Amino acid sequence: MKKYLMIAVAALAIVSCSKSEDVSDPDQVAKNQVAQIKANYQEAFVKAYGQIQPGHNWGFGVVTTKGITRAVDANANEWGDNYYNVPAPLTAQQIKVVTDWFTANRNPEGVAIDYTDFFAQQVSSTSYGAGMDYLTCGADDEHIYNFNKGDEGTYDKVFDGKLTKETIGQDYNDRKKAVYYEDKIEHMVSSSTSRFGYWCSSDSKMYYDYVIIPGEEISPIVAGRYFVAFDYQQVKADGTEIVNKDGYFNDWIISITPGIKKLSHARVIAEDLSATEKGDFDFNDVVFDVYFENNSTTITILAAGGTLPLTVAGQEVHKLFGVWEEGAEKQKMVNTGATGGVTKDPVSFTINGNNYGWDAKNIPVVVTKNGQNIALEAEQGYAPGKIQVEKYYQWCGEREDIGTKYPLFLDYVKDQNVKWY
């Protein structure tokens, strides 16, 4: 008899033998309820997919691959594998709208931004751009590689990641079917947007005369981006050449897009213990990606197919997506194609000071069911509340059974070495 079922039987025995005692002991009642929920789930899973391999680890394990730590990531043909939002080349219309805005607005009031991973993209520059020898970022004046003299070298192979295993075939690394584009763009990781500047070789000085304007303030067609723009000045030591600032920050304009990390180390799919029969197991009640660093963990929520309150690392997923309805009996489903559901962009958050031992299994996923907070677990050899998969895994649509979408899942339940998707 399975562990969960044994717990539930014991719990029911306690209820029947000592009912009055349980009423006076709410903790025991709660334990009994949780045991029964787990037992029901275990029974339904085994009925749907058969006996589970003893010791099955459901894909979890300590990660050995570490993230990129250098400041410049020049592997443009891999950006789309690691980031959701590799920006497409700016159109002529976008460039004109942004350039015209900075040319028309004198001394605009800017904002501050705080990103460690971001894409820098060339917009435009005036003739003074040629005197701005190279672009820097952060308090240490880190060189944004290739951004020199009001321009930037062109990449000939930028991959934005829009094509997945499902659309280009079984070999996810087959780039023959992938689409690339050229653009004047750079990718910075473990860097900083706390300050921007440029070096002027004409007077051997650094200048920090810039402003940051959100795209929404300029035009809807550039919403979601930030624009770093400079007002050029130059003062030679001997005073023979002087260029004064004129208040128009159009001498070099760069687009900044924060990088939203894709799976680097794990994707987790979860079922909130509500499944009672084959067809209920879609494992999309929450889907999230995990990116481990030495002393932090970034979690990106991709989908929330459950209607019950559910947290990942303490964050309620419906609230993160902005669809939480206080007091609602059921919350809206997100990104699973459900009737009445909604489509939202992925949302990320970072937990500093905790890398969970480089094992996504240790990230707590908790559902509130029948008034009880229950952790979704992946105990070896028992029905999983969560499963770790690879980054190209395409999660099931709402009410799309995992064993129907991926028929080899039934074999995987019996043998964890089976490649089932």
N, C-alpha and C positions, 0 to 999 in steps of 0.2 A: 504494500500500500504506500502511496506517495506521502511525502512529508507533510505537505499542506493539508492533504485529506485527513491524515492522522491527527493533525492539530485541530481541525474542524470537528472531527468526531469527539475528541476529548472536550472541546469547548461545549458541544451540544450536551454531552453527558453532564457537565458541570451545571448547565442551565436546568436540565431536567431534575437533577438530584438535589440541588440547593438553590431553588429559585429565589427565595427571600434573601439569601446571603448575597446573591449576585446583584439584586436590586440595591442593596446597601453598599455595594462595591462597584462603582461606575467604571473604575479602571479595568476590572475583570470583564465587565460587560463589553467594553470597547475592544478588549483583546479578543473576545469571542467573536465579535462582529467582523473584525479584521481577518481572523482565522477562517471564518466562513466564506468571506469574499475571495480569499486566496484559494481556498479549496474548490470553490465553484469554478474559478478561472482555470485552475490546474486540470480539473476534470473535463472542462469544455475543450481545452487545448489538446489534450491527449486523445479525446474522441475525434477531433477534427484531423489531427496530423499523426497520430500513432505514438508509440512509446518513444521516449527521449533517450538518446545516448547518455549513459552514465558519464559524468564528468564534462558534459558539453559546456563550453565556456561562452557561447553565443557571440563570438568574435572579439571579446574583450581581452586586453593584455597590455602590459606596459609598453609605451611607445619608445622606440629607440631613435627615430628620426628627429633631429632638432630643427628649429626654424631658422630662417635667414637672419644673420646678425649684422651683416655689413650694411653700410649706409646707402649704397647704390645697387639696385638690382637691375643689371643690364640684360637679363634673360627675357627679352620682350616676347619671345615665342612661347614662354611658359606663364606669362602673367595671368592669362585667362584660366589657368589651372588652379591658381591660388587666390584669385580675387574675383568677386562677383561683378564688380563695376569698373572694368577697364574702360576708360572713356573712349568713345569713337572720335575720329578726327572732327575738328570743328568745321562747320560749313562756312562758305563764304558769307552767308547771311549772318551767322552767329558772330563771326569775326568783325563784320561791319557794324553790327549793333553795339557790340562791346566797345570797339574803338571809337565810334561816334559818341558814345555816352561819356567816356573819359575825356574826350576832346571838348565836349560841351559843358562839362560840370567842373567848375574850378573849386579846389580845396574841399572835396567831398569828405564827409565824416565816415570813417571806416569802422571795422569791427576787428576783434582778435579771434584767432582760431587756434586750436590745440590738437594737432594730429602728429602721430609718429610715423604712420604709413600714408603716403599720398602720391598722387600722380601730378607732375608738373607738365604743362602743355603750352607750347608757344601760341600766342594770339597775334601780336603785332608789335611794331616799334617805329619810332620816328628816326630821322637821320642821326639823332644823338645816341641811338642804341649802339652804334658802332664804337662809341667811346666807353661803353659799359662792358669791361673786359670779361667778367664772369659773374654769374648769379650765385648767391649764397643763401643758406637758411640756418636757423638756430643760433644760439648764443655763441657757438664756436665758429661761426661763419663757414659752415660746411659747404663745399662746392657742389652745386647741383650739376652733375657731370654733363658735359656737352652744351650746357646753356652758356654761350659765350657771345659777346658783342651784339646783344640785342636779337639773337637768333639761337637756333639749336640744330644739331645734326639730325638727319632723318633716319629713323629706323625703317628697315625694309621688311620686317617680319614681326608685326605686332599681332598677337593672338588674344582675342577678347573673351574666349571661353564660351561663346554662345552655343557652340555645337558640343553635344555630350555623347557619351557612349551610345545612347539610344538612337541618335540621329546619324552617327558616322560609322556604326558597325560595332562588332564585338571587340575589336582592338581599339581601345580608347586612345592609344598613343599613335594611331595611324594618322599622320598629319597630311597624307595625300588628299584627304577629303576635308581638311580643315580650311578655314578662310582666314587670310591674313590681310592686313592693310599697312600702309605707310603713314607715319605721322611724326611730327616734331614733339616728342614726349619723353619723359623720364620718370622713373619710379624710385621713390625713396622709402627705405624701411629703417625702423629704429632710428629715425631722424627727428626733426623738430620743425614746427611752424611758428615758434615763439618770436622769431625775428627774420626778416629778409633784408638782403643788402646786395650791393654790387661793388666790385673793385674797379677803380678808374686809374689806368696806367699813366694817363696824361699828367696827373698830379700825385700818383702813388698813394691814394687814399681810399678808404672804405666809406661808402655812403649808405644811409638807411632811410632815405626819404621816400617812403612808400605808404600805400594805403591798401586795405583789403575790403572789397565790396562784395556782398552776397549777390549771386546771379539774379535772385528774385527781385532785387532792387533795380536791376537793369532792364530785364525783359523775361517773360515766361519761357522763351526759347533757350535760355541759359540757366534756368532754375536748377538748383542742386549743386552748382559749381560755386567756387569763390575765385575772385580775380585780384591778383596782387599786381599793383601798378606803381611805377616809379616816376618821379619828377627829377629830371637830370640836372645836376650842377657840376661845376668843375672850377677849381681854383688852383692854378699853378703856384708853386712856392715863390717864384720871382714876380708874380703878379702880371705876367705878360698875357695870359689867357684867363679870362673869367667868363663863366656861364652861370648866370643866376637862375634860381628856381623861378618858374612862372605860375606855379599853383595848378598846372594841368598835368595830371598823372597819366600821361599817355606815351611817355618816352620808351617804356618797355612794359608790356602787359603780359602776364602769365596766368593761365587758368590752373587752379588748384582743386583737385578732387580727392577727398579722403578715400583711402582704400578700405573696402569692407572685405575682410579675409574670408576666403573659402576654407573648406576642410584642408588642413595640412596634416592632421593627425587622426581624426576620427569623425565619422558621421554616426549619429545615434537615432534610431527609430524606436518608438515606444507605443505600447498599448496600455490603456488606463484601467485594465482589469474589469471592463464592462462587457467584454465579449462572452457570449454564452453558447455560440454555435458557429459552425463553419460559415463563412461569409461575413462574420463580425470582425474577424482578425485582419484589419487593414494596416495595423502598425503605423498609423499616421497621426495618432492623438497628439504627439509632438514629434517633430523632426528637427534636429539641430546639429550643427557642425562645431568642432572643437579645435582650437589652435593653442598648443602649449608653448610657453616660453619658459625661461629658467625659473622665474618667480611670479608668473601670472598665467591666467587662462582666459582666452577670448572665446566666447560662446556666441554663435549666430543662430538665431531661431529662424527656421525655414518654413515651417508649417505647424498649425495647431488644429488638428482634425477632431479633437475632443471638445465636448461642451461642458465638461466639469472643470472646476478650478484646478489648475495644474501649475506647478512651479519647477523651474530648472535652476539649480544653484540659488534657490530662494527668490527668484524673480517670476512673477505670474505671467505666463506667456500671452494671454489675451490682453493684459494691460500693456505689455510691451508692444503689441501690434496696434494698440489704441482702439480696441473693439470691446473693452470690458463694459458691461452694463450692470451697475450696482443693483443687487436684489433680484436679478434675472434668474429664473430657474435653470436656464441653459444659456451658455455663452455661444457667440458666433464661431463657426468654423472658418479657418483661414488657410487658403492655398491648397485645398484638397478637392475643389470642384464640386463641393456640396451645394445642393439647392438651398438658397438663403445664406450661403457662405459668402466670404469676401476674398478678394485678391490683394495682397499687400507685399511691399518690398521686404526682404529679410531685415531683421533687426539684431544688432550686436551689442554686447556689453562685456566688460573685462573685469575679472576678479583679480586684484593685485594681491601679491603675497601668498598665493596658493596655486600650485600646478597639479594638485590632486595626484601626486606621485606618477605623473605622466600616464595615467590610466583613466580613460573616460568613464569607466565603470564606477569610479569613486565620486563622480559628480551627482549630487542628489537630485532625483526626479520624484516629485511627490504629488499625488492626486488627492483631492478632497472628495470622498465618496461616502454617502450615508452619514455625513457629519464626522467622518474619521479621516485623518491625514495618513495616507498609506504610501510608503516608498515603493516605487517600481524597481524591481530588482532583477538580477540576472544570475541567480544561483546556479551553480554547476549541476546539470542533470535535471533541472526542474523547468517548468514552463516559464519563459522569459517575459518580464514586463518591458524589457528594453533589449535591443540588439545593436551591436556595432557593425557597420558596413563601410564600404569604401566610398570615396567622394563622388563617383559617377552613378551611384545607386539612385534610381528613380523611384520615389515613394509611391505607394498606391493611392488611387483616388478614393473618395469617400465610398464606403461599402464595397470596395474592390478587394476581394479576399487575396491575401498574400500568396496563398497556395495556388490560386488561379492565375494571377499575374506572373508568378514565378513557380511553375510546376515542380522544379527541382527542390523547392523548399521542403517538401515532404521527405526527400532523401537527406537533406541537410539536417533535419530534426534527428534522424537516426545516425548520421555521421557528420561531425562538424568539419571534416576535411572536404566535403562536397562543395564545389563552386556552383552556387545556386542562382546567381543573378548576373 
